[in-house]
Amino acid sequence: MWGKPRIVGMELRQRALQVLCLTDPEQKSTAALDLQAQAATLSIAFDAALTPNQPLPGHPVRPELRHHTAVARRSPATAEGRAVLVHAIAHIEFNAINLALDAVWRFPGMPRQFYLDWLRVAGEEARHFRLLQGHLRTHLGHDYGDFPAHQGLWSMCEKTAHDIVARMALVPRTLEARGLDATPLIQHKLRNVGTPDALAAVDILHVILREEVGHVAIGNHWYGWLCEREGLDPVAHYAVLVQRHEAPRPKPPLNEAARRAAGFTEAEMLWLQHG
């Protein structure tokens, strides 16, 4: 059963913070979807400075969190290897719920659409997480939490906690955009395996990839909007932020079609490819 958490209040950003603090993955994903469904009925305290009353984000006891270099990779040719792979992607999607909710509560003074956009992302990431968790349970005999994971995505969230421009530059349009590049390669490997569970995972990843293009597009839109507001050159400032926060560069081959669909300009594509 998906648990029903007690989320109180009728203001959207405070509610987002409450959901971010939840530790149970099933409760968090349910609450994120509920909040997205109720968004049109909620007020938004645009200028409120909110303060969490616990460390962020709320996360479960399992999976065990390790440094990214200590998380083993295994071949998807075995059922265990495919379970490890799907679990790793599920953990990314669970973190992505947190990243989207954090953008909603943390940054005051943005237009209403900014908060609605990131709440939509939180809801879609929750659906992705549930698809992958269901696949682990139904096809692979495992559950979320059965394998170690790392917090690489959240560490960039912490680095950019006090700079909304850096957050938009380095989380959706850098870390999440890397998923646009990686997903087709993962799908290719799973198709080559060819088992029913592997092919079912390919279909799930197709859904995720399509919606992630939209998430990266939201990041691109708000990064461009913020650069225009602050008189910054988007390409030049992005290079500054990458160096300042030691953000990872994309790993070739780039999914050029998906990146262009997500709003990357030709100048940005050239910088990403040649720097």
C-alpha angles and dihedrals in degrees: 000000000000105000122235109229122204106248113174136193133046102247117102103218094047089048090052090054091050091052091047089056094056113109103195110087094213093048092046095050091046092048092048091053092046091050092050090051091051097043096106091057097049129091119230123222093211098183101033118124104218126200124203117225096211139034114286138272110027106229135172127255088249137081098056107235118226137168109280091248090059096055109100124228122210135189115269087220088090128059090237091052091051090050090053090049095048090045091054091052091046089054090052090052092048089052090047090060087056094047093053094046090048091056090053098053102029105057119061127190099045127127118272091251091061091062093043091049094053092043088055088051091051091053094048092047088052090055090049091051092050093049091053095043089050090050091052091051099041103038108020108035094238140099137214107282096037094107133042118263140184136233101225094132094051093048089063088048088058093046091055098039093116100039118063092187091056091045093055091044100047108031110042100020096038114026098027092040088060086066089062088059097042101045099071090051091051091047090052092054092048093048089053090054087053100189118140092252092048092051091047088053089052089057092050090050090052090058091046094048093051093052094041089061086062092048093052089046089056089052091048092049095051094041089055092045092051093046090052091048092050098039095246128148104237097215097042094044092048089058089052092050094048090055095041095052098031092238117183120255118234118269114234140274094062118208090236096178093052093044092051090047087053091056106263109154124226090253090054092047090053092051092049092050099041107012 
